[in-house]
């Protein structure tokens, strides 16, 4: 795995004990005061782990508190409408997390009497819980000996152990899991996992690790053997993300605007948006929008001017979203390429969960000195 194999110190039980003592003492003094660290409620801790999967701590904090106020128990979440759950998640992104959380809550209530399973194996069977989250929850809540290897911990471990291969490779990752298992104490596994996560997040940072103040620098092979520890972990360049040109229609009819719900199972499933879609080769943006609206909703529209243009990034692709003002012309609206549609008064839009890119269209309209209501009420 490394310039040879796993660092020698991790094979030595006295070294491992000394490493743990030092790391835990540092964590005891330096851990951040976070709301989910002040609770022993498994549901709340689980919620925090799901929110933190792709969201920064500072952003997650407000959402976490609002979510618990609205759905204080797993049963409250299980019986909620998915639309309400998505609405509360609006703006956090990666909406499959919210849908999985909701489904998992229903499973917990139906099959586990409302209690989170207390083992890694039970947790990982729930929707939305992968190896990292199952390890984190089983250790924090039930003191199970599973290393929680998120990006922060993988980075710190690759340096501590001088791993000189891509840790995203399955064989390298498996060896790091074994190293992490060797580090687990008999009791207090949750604290050790959280201390490693904190080390990676606060000290062993990607570009400029704080080796001078690192509590475990003595054990760090990258620090002690390499000129620049930040060359690890090995980064194999990712493939370039595709960039798409996408259109959306702000379509009006008799003072109402048309919104469509995205199909189940795809990107942003279940969210509501201004309908449209991606430009095909050789097609103008206006032609694209007319075609997409015909395919998605079965109607003809008159496309007017472009009223907003925003860039937006997803995990696997980026888009430029061109929003056009448009007027309904003819045809019976049908949900052909969407789950549902509604003609709504503009002041009802806030009741629907809409994607971030559509929010940004509204923001851009406001910056340009107009509003959705002004667009919809024009002749
Ligand atoms: S010594 Fe530096 S590279 Fe090693 S674990 Fe600490 S911060 Fe990371």
Boltz pocket constraint, residues with backbone or C-beta under 6 A from the ligand:
constraints:
  - pocket:
      binder: B
      contacts: [[A, 156], [A, 159], [A, 160], [A, 203], [A, 204], [A, 205], [A, 209], [A, 210], [A, 211], [A, 212], [A, 214], [A, 215], [A, 216], [A, 217], [A, 220], [A, 221], [A, 222], [A, 223], [A, 229], [A, 230]]
      max_distance: 6.0
